[in-house]
Amino acid sequence: MGVGEKALKELGVNIPLIGLAKRLEKIVFLDKNDYKEVILSKDNEGLKLLQRLRNEAHRFAQKYHHYLRLKLLSPN
C-alpha cells in the first residue's frame, strides 16, 4: 500500500487510484487485486492531462522540499 492509499484510507475516502509510470507513460491501476497497465498514444488528451497533473505535483513537492531545506539551514 502506497502513501496515497494510506492517507485516503485514514480519511475514510474510497476512490480508485492510478499511477503514471514516467518512462513509458504507462497508466497503472488496481483491478480486483491485480495490477493492470494501459498505454495510451502520446497524443491522447487524457494522457496529456495526467502528465500535466503529475508534473505539477512534482513541482509542488520539490518546492516544498526546498523550502524545508532552506528552513533547516537558515541560522534563525
Residue, then its C-alpha position, 0 to 999 in steps of 0.5 A: m500500500g502506497v502513501g496515497e492509499k494510506a492517507l485516503k484510507e485514514l480519511g475514510v475516502n474510497i476512490p480508485l487510484i492510478g499511477l503514471a509510470k514516467r518512462l513509458e507513460k504507462i497508466v497503472f491501476l488496481d483491478k480486483n487485486d491485480y495490477k493492470e497497465v494501459i498505454l495510451s498514444k502520446d497524443n491522447e488528451g487524457l494522457k496529456l492531462l495526467q502528465r500535466l497533473r503529475n508534473e505539477a505535483h512534482r513541482f509542488a513537492q520539490k518546492y516544498h522540499h526546498y523550502l524545508r531545506l532552506k528552513l533547516l539551514s537558515p541560522n534563525 
